[in-house]
Amino acid sequence: MITVSLAWILAYRILPPPATLTMIQRIIMDEGVFNYQYVHFSKISPFIKVCALAAEDQNLPFHYGLDFDAINQAIEKNKKSKKKYGASTISQQVAKNAFLFPQRSYLRKGLELYFTFWIETLWPKEKILEMYLNISEMGSLVFGVEAASNCYFKKSASKISLKESASLIAVLPNPRKYKVKSPGNYIAARQSKIQSLYHTLDGKLYLRALYVRSDQPIYNFAQ
């Protein structure tokens, strides 16, 4: 089990996933054309890299798979709100999306933590963010930033603007429900917030943090 999983993780450090279990499930259940194309980190706009960090996991450069500050904040919020808040890091989402089945269960959560540990151990932060942006679902049968950029904006992932980047990241909480091209008030507000946070994080300069470990958190998207 351990040998096979480590070989799998190391293979994905070098080779793009041909497909994920979520992709296969969508192909079977949904109608339409499957759209997925993996691209290297260097061929992804820095705008969407920073937008993803701003909205989904600002502490990716600094944590080791779990963000305990975010977990504690989610626990406190969930005590006071009917809406449930999560605290999954980008590393955890990559573990789930790249290696596991989409259904929720205690077994899957345990496996998610296992894969998260090894991803953080064996992959650089740059690779974790690259994988996240390439396999995230961004619409019906649309997976990854390259496919989404071509589908919605008729350009490659390397060419999309800050506004377009924020539009793609804004729908990630539920890309099968929310629409990139026809955003409602909630998604429009998220787009605006993400663009604002992009500047708060010093824009493209924030990507330098991916290469330096630190224990100091930056900002909190939920605030």
Secondary structure in CASP SS format (residue, H / E / C, confidence):
PFRMAT SS
TARGET T0000
AUTHOR 0000-0000-0000
METHOD secondary structure of the structure
MODEL  1
M C 1.00
I H 1.00
T H 1.00
V H 1.00
S H 1.00
L H 1.00
A H 1.00
W H 1.00
I H 1.00
L H 1.00
A H 1.00
Y H 1.00
R H 1.00
I H 1.00
L C 1.00
P C 1.00
P C 1.00
P C 1.00
A C 1.00
T C 1.00
L H 1.00
T H 1.00
M H 1.00
I H 1.00
Q H 1.00
R H 1.00
I H 1.00
I H 1.00
M H 1.00
D C 1.00
E C 1.00
G C 1.00
V C 1.00
F C 1.00
N E 1.00
Y E 1.00
Q C 1.00
Y C 1.00
V C 1.00
H C 1.00
F H 1.00
S H 1.00
K H 1.00
I C 1.00
S C 1.00
P H 1.00
F H 1.00
I H 1.00
K H 1.00
V H 1.00
C H 1.00
A H 1.00
L H 1.00
A H 1.00
A H 1.00
E H 1.00
D C 1.00
Q C 1.00
N C 1.00
L C 1.00
P C 1.00
F C 1.00
H C 1.00
Y C 1.00
G C 1.00
L C 1.00
D C 1.00
F H 1.00
D H 1.00
A H 1.00
I H 1.00
N H 1.00
Q H 1.00
A H 1.00
I H 1.00
E H 1.00
K H 1.00
N H 1.00
K H 1.00
K H 1.00
S C 1.00
K C 1.00
K C 1.00
K C 1.00
Y C 1.00
G C 1.00
A C 1.00
S C 1.00
T C 1.00
I H 1.00
S H 1.00
Q H 1.00
Q H 1.00
V H 1.00
A H 1.00
K H 1.00
N H 1.00
A H 1.00
F H 1.00
L C 1.00
F C 1.00
P C 1.00
Q C 1.00
R C 1.00
S C 1.00
Y H 1.00
L H 1.00
R H 1.00
K H 1.00
G H 1.00
L H 1.00
E H 1.00
L H 1.00
Y H 1.00
F H 1.00
T H 1.00
F H 1.00
W H 1.00
I H 1.00
E H 1.00
T H 1.00
L H 1.00
W C 1.00
P C 1.00
K H 1.00
E H 1.00
K H 1.00
I H 1.00
L H 1.00
E H 1.00
M H 1.00
Y H 1.00
L H 1.00
N H 1.00
I H 1.00
S C 1.00
E E 1.00
M E 1.00
G E 1.00
S C 1.00
L C 1.00
V E 1.00
F E 1.00
G C 1.00
V H 1.00
E H 1.00
A H 1.00
A H 1.00
S H 1.00
N H 1.00
C H 1.00
Y H 1.00
F H 1.00
K C 1.00
K C 1.00
S C 1.00
A C 1.00
S C 1.00
K C 1.00
I C 1.00
S C 1.00
L H 1.00
K H 1.00
E H 1.00
S H 1.00
A H 1.00
S H 1.00
L H 1.00
I H 1.00
A H 1.00
V C 1.00
L C 1.00
P C 1.00
N C 1.00
P C 1.00
R C 1.00
K C 1.00
Y C 1.00
K C 1.00
V C 1.00
K C 1.00
S C 1.00
P C 1.00
G C 1.00
N H 1.00
Y H 1.00
I H 1.00
A H 1.00
A H 1.00
R H 1.00
Q H 1.00
S H 1.00
K H 1.00
I H 1.00
Q H 1.00
S H 1.00
L H 1.00
Y H 1.00
H H 1.00
T H 1.00
L C 1.00
D C 1.00
G H 1.00
K H 1.00
L H 1.00
Y H 1.00
L H 1.00
R H 1.00
A H 1.00
L H 1.00
Y H 1.00
V C 1.00
R C 1.00
S C 1.00
D C 1.00
Q C 1.00
P C 1.00
I C 1.00
Y C 1.00
N C 1.00
F C 1.00
A C 1.00
Q C 1.00
END
